[in-house]
Amino acid sequence: MRMRLEFTTEPFDLQEPPAHAMEAREVLRDGTLEAVDVGPFGNSAEGDLEAVIAAVGELLRRTTAVGATRVSLQVSVLGEEAR
């Protein structure tokens, strides 16, 4: 099953990316997810079920460890499985 992960970390800092935002980018870069899109107000990536579950766990552990006070995420099923 292919899934899409979309998430943001807070608190926001418009002057420079906070440590938790940089850590989130590292999680995406170092993982096995595909179609990675990193932006100033949200991030997304795609992968199979197990890869997304692993990424979410790693994302929560690492971003909260460096200051994230909120991680908002949405996971959607893609393709034929979405029916």
N, C-alpha and C positions, 0 to 999 in steps of 0.2 A: 504494500500500500504506500503510495507516494503522498507526502504531506508538505504543507507550506507553513513555516513558522514566521510570525511577525511579532516584533517586540520593541519596547522602549525601556530605558532605565532612567530613573530620576534620583536626585534632583537635577534639573537642567542648569546649564551654565552657558550663556550665550557668548561669553568672552573667549573661553577655551574649553575643549572637551574635558570633562571630569575623568578621574581615574576609572570609574566604573564603566563609562562609555568606551574608553580605550580597552579595558579588559574584555568587554563584550565583543569588540571587534577581533580581539585575539582569539576568543573562543570560536568565532565563525571562521577565521582564517586557518586555525590549526585543526579544525574538525573535518569531517567527511561530507558535510552538506554542500549542495551545489546551488547555482543561481543566487549567489550571495549578493545582496544589495545593501550597502551601509549608507545611511543618510543622517543628517543632523537631527531629525525628529523621529526616526524610526529605522528599523533594520528588518531584513527578511532573508530567508534562505529556504531551500527545498531539499528533501531527501526522503529516504524510506522511514518507516515508522520507528525502527530501533535507533536510527541515527538522530532523528528529531528528539526522541525521548532522552537519549544520552546528552544531546546538546542542551536541552532545557535544564537538566540536572547540573551540568557543568556551568552553564550561564548563571543559574541562581547561586551556586556555591561561590563562584569567583567574583561576581559583581557585588554581592552583598558584603563580601569580605573586604572590599576596598571602598565602601561607602554608599552603595546604592540603597536608598530607603524605600524604593518601589520598583518593581519590575512588572510591567504590564505586557501580557502576551496573548496571542491568539494562534491557534493551530487549526488549519483547514485541511480536509482530505481533498486531493486533486484527482482529476481524471474519472475513469469509469467507476471507481470505488465510491465516488461522491454521491452516486444516485441512491 
